[in-house]
Amino acid sequence: MKRFLPILIIFITACAGRHYELEVPLSSVPTGWKQRGYASWYGPKFHGRKTASGETFNMYSLTAAHRTLPLGTYVKVRNLKNGRTVVVKINDRGPYVRGRIIDLSYAAAKRLGMIRDGVVPVEITVIGKPETTVDRYRTLSFGYFYAQIGSFRNWTNAIRLASRMKKRGYPVEIRPVDIEGERFYRVLVGPYTATGVRRVAYILRRKGYNVKVIKD
């Protein structure tokens, strides 16, 4: 069943009686949340400018703008015209055009095969949430160590493995990483202290996983 996230809307009534909608950025969003609408893309005109997150916009990076999703959220975008998908990081705000839900970088739009069309129907799915204050506190309290149990080019394989580990009670994260221009999805179990990660790595290796201990 799809989970739909309520979006907070503030209505401001003008003297003439018209209503203006202001969408307030959300502080959190559940993994798996989906949204459908239209996607557009932006490139050379904004290349090198500052984004809402403070990062410099790079049209060749896999990023996107969304009006309300927390900055730093990772979403999978599926082009409903051709079935192509791409995973992007939300680092900017927009688009402010009715019906459009996401504005993709040139690189992301190219992956989806939508450069010529300009605007296409898409479905977006939240697959990774940004670090919160609680997450940072937990990391500082319990360590920076993770047991990496998989690295995939296909995000579906990463989700499948992460889901299995969550059902077994392990804390799991999926982290997209770009290596030589190609995106991979690392499945990480943790965080743990140095002692804790060694114990978990031993158990997982006994279960047949190819474990690599990494420091965050």
C-alpha positions as CSV (number, residue, x, y, z in Angstrom):
1,M,0.0,0.0,0.0
2,K,1.4,3.4,-0.9
3,R,1.9,5.9,1.9
4,F,1.0,9.5,1.2
5,L,2.6,12.3,3.2
6,P,0.3,15.2,4.1
7,I,1.7,18.5,3.0
8,L,1.1,21.5,5.3
9,I,-0.6,24.3,3.4
10,I,-0.9,27.8,4.8
11,F,-3.7,29.9,3.1
12,I,-3.3,33.7,3.1
13,T,-6.3,35.6,2.1
14,A,-5.7,38.8,0.2
15,C,-8.0,41.9,0.2
16,A,-9.4,41.0,-3.2
17,G,-10.5,37.7,-1.9
18,R,-7.9,35.5,-3.7
19,H,-6.1,32.7,-1.9
20,Y,-2.4,32.1,-2.1
21,E,-0.8,28.8,-1.1
22,L,2.5,28.6,0.7
23,E,4.0,25.1,1.0
24,V,6.0,24.8,4.1
25,P,9.1,22.5,3.9
26,L,8.6,19.3,5.9
27,S,11.0,18.3,8.7
28,S,10.7,14.6,8.1
29,V,9.3,12.1,5.6
30,P,9.0,8.3,5.7
31,T,11.1,6.0,3.6
32,G,8.9,4.6,0.8
33,W,6.7,7.7,0.4
34,K,5.6,8.1,-3.2
35,Q,4.4,11.1,-5.2
36,R,3.3,11.4,-8.9
37,G,3.3,14.4,-11.1
38,Y,5.5,16.1,-13.7
39,A,9.3,16.6,-13.7
40,S,11.2,19.3,-15.5
41,W,15.0,19.9,-15.6
42,Y,17.4,22.8,-15.3
43,G,21.0,23.1,-16.4
44,P,23.5,25.7,-17.9
45,K,21.6,28.8,-16.7
46,F,21.9,27.8,-13.1
47,H,25.2,25.9,-13.2
48,G,27.6,27.2,-10.5
49,R,24.9,29.0,-8.5
50,K,24.1,28.3,-4.8
51,T,21.2,26.0,-4.1
52,A,18.8,26.2,-1.1
53,S,21.0,23.7,0.8
54,G,24.1,25.9,0.4
55,E,25.7,23.6,-2.1
56,T,26.8,24.8,-5.5
57,F,24.5,23.6,-8.3
58,N,26.4,21.2,-10.6
59,M,24.3,20.3,-13.7
60,Y,26.4,17.1,-14.1
61,S,25.6,15.8,-10.6
62,L,22.5,13.7,-9.8
63,T,20.5,16.2,-7.8
64,A,17.1,17.8,-7.9
65,A,14.8,20.5,-6.4
66,H,11.6,19.7,-4.6
67,R,9.2,22.2,-2.8
68,T,8.8,20.4,0.5
69,L,11.0,17.3,0.9
70,P,13.8,17.7,3.5
71,L,17.0,18.8,1.9
72,G,19.4,15.9,1.7
73,T,16.7,13.4,1.0
74,Y,17.4,10.7,-1.6
75,V,14.6,9.8,-4.0
76,K,14.2,7.4,-6.9
77,V,12.6,9.1,-9.9
78,R,10.8,6.9,-12.5
79,N,10.0,8.3,-15.9
80,L,6.5,7.0,-16.5
81,K,6.9,7.3,-20.3
82,N,9.8,5.0,-20.7
83,G,10.3,3.3,-17.4
84,R,13.8,4.6,-16.8
85,T,14.9,5.4,-13.2
86,V,17.5,7.5,-11.5
87,V,18.3,8.3,-7.8
88,V,18.9,11.9,-6.9
89,K,19.6,14.0,-3.9
90,I,17.3,16.8,-3.0
91,N,19.4,19.9,-2.5
92,D,17.3,22.7,-3.8
93,R,13.7,24.2,-3.7
94,G,11.3,24.3,-6.7
95,P,9.8,23.9,-9.2
96,Y,7.1,26.6,-8.7
97,V,5.0,25.6,-11.6
98,R,1.5,24.0,-11.1
99,G,1.6,20.3,-11.6
100,R,5.4,19.9,-11.5
101,I,6.7,18.1,-8.4
102,I,10.5,17.9,-9.1
103,D,13.1,19.8,-11.0
104,L,16.0,17.6,-12.1
105,S,19.6,18.4,-12.9
106,Y,20.7,18.0,-16.5
107,A,22.6,14.7,-15.6
108,A,19.5,13.2,-14.0
109,A,17.2,14.2,-16.8
110,K,19.6,12.7,-19.3
111,R,19.5,9.4,-17.3
112,L,15.7,9.5,-17.6
113,G,15.8,10.2,-21.4
114,M,13.8,13.4,-21.0
115,I,16.1,16.1,-22.3
116,R,14.2,16.5,-25.6
117,D,10.7,16.3,-23.9
118,G,11.6,18.8,-21.2
119,V,8.7,17.8,-19.0
120,V,7.5,14.2,-18.4
121,P,5.2,12.4,-16.0
122,V,7.2,10.7,-13.1
123,E,6.8,8.9,-9.9
124,I,9.2,9.7,-7.1
125,T,9.9,7.4,-4.1
126,V,11.8,8.4,-1.0
127,I,14.6,5.8,-0.4
128,G,16.9,7.6,2.0
129,K,16.5,10.3,4.6
130,P,18.9,13.1,5.6
131,E,20.8,12.8,8.9
132,T,18.9,14.4,11.8
133,T,20.1,15.8,15.1
134,V,19.1,12.5,16.7
135,D,21.1,10.5,14.1
136,R,24.1,12.7,14.8
137,Y,23.8,12.2,18.5
138,R,23.4,8.4,18.1
139,T,26.5,8.3,15.9
140,L,28.6,10.3,18.4
141,S,27.3,8.1,21.2
142,F,27.8,4.7,19.6
143,G,30.6,5.3,17.1
144,Y,31.3,5.8,13.5
145,F,31.7,2.2,12.4
146,Y,29.6,0.3,9.9
147,A,29.6,-3.2,8.5
148,Q,29.1,-2.9,4.7
149,I,27.4,-6.0,3.4
150,G,26.8,-5.1,-0.2
151,S,27.3,-2.5,-2.9
152,F,25.0,-2.5,-5.9
153,R,24.6,-0.7,-9.2
154,N,20.9,-1.5,-9.0
155,W,19.1,0.3,-6.1
156,T,16.4,-2.4,-6.1
157,N,18.9,-5.0,-5.0
158,A,20.2,-2.7,-2.2
159,I,16.6,-2.2,-1.0
160,R,15.9,-5.9,-1.0
161,L,19.0,-6.7,1.1
162,A,18.4,-3.8,3.5
163,S,14.8,-5.0,4.0
164,R,16.0,-8.5,4.9
165,M,18.4,-7.1,7.5
166,K,15.8,-4.8,9.0
167,K,13.5,-7.8,9.5
168,R,16.3,-9.5,11.4
169,G,16.5,-6.5,13.7
170,Y,19.7,-4.8,12.4
171,P,20.0,-1.0,12.0
172,V,20.5,-0.5,8.2
173,E,21.3,2.4,6.0
174,I,21.6,2.7,2.2
175,R,24.1,5.3,1.0
176,P,24.4,6.3,-2.7
177,V,28.0,7.0,-3.7
178,D,29.4,8.0,-7.1
179,I,32.6,6.2,-8.1
180,E,34.2,7.3,-11.4
181,G,31.0,8.7,-12.7
182,E,28.9,5.6,-11.8
183,R,26.4,5.4,-8.9
184,F,26.5,2.6,-6.4
185,Y,24.3,1.9,-3.4
186,R,26.0,0.7,-0.3
187,V,24.1,-1.3,2.3
188,L,25.5,-0.5,5.7
189,V,24.7,-2.2,9.1
190,G,25.3,0.2,12.0
191,P,26.5,2.5,13.4
192,Y,28.4,0.7,16.1
193,T,31.4,1.2,18.4
194,A,34.7,-0.3,17.2
195,T,34.1,-3.3,19.5
196,G,30.4,-3.6,18.4
197,V,31.1,-3.6,14.7
198,R,33.7,-6.3,15.1
199,R,31.2,-8.5,16.9
200,V,28.5,-7.9,14.3
201,A,30.9,-8.4,11.4
202,Y,31.9,-11.8,12.8
203,I,28.3,-12.8,13.1
204,L,27.4,-11.7,9.6
205,R,30.5,-13.4,8.1
206,R,29.4,-16.6,9.8
207,K,26.1,-16.2,8.0
208,G,27.8,-16.0,4.6
209,Y,27.9,-12.2,4.1
210,N,31.0,-10.6,2.5
211,V,31.5,-7.9,5.2
212,K,33.7,-4.9,5.0
213,V,34.1,-2.7,8.1
214,I,34.3,1.0,7.4
215,K,34.6,4.1,9.4
216,D,32.2,6.9,8.7
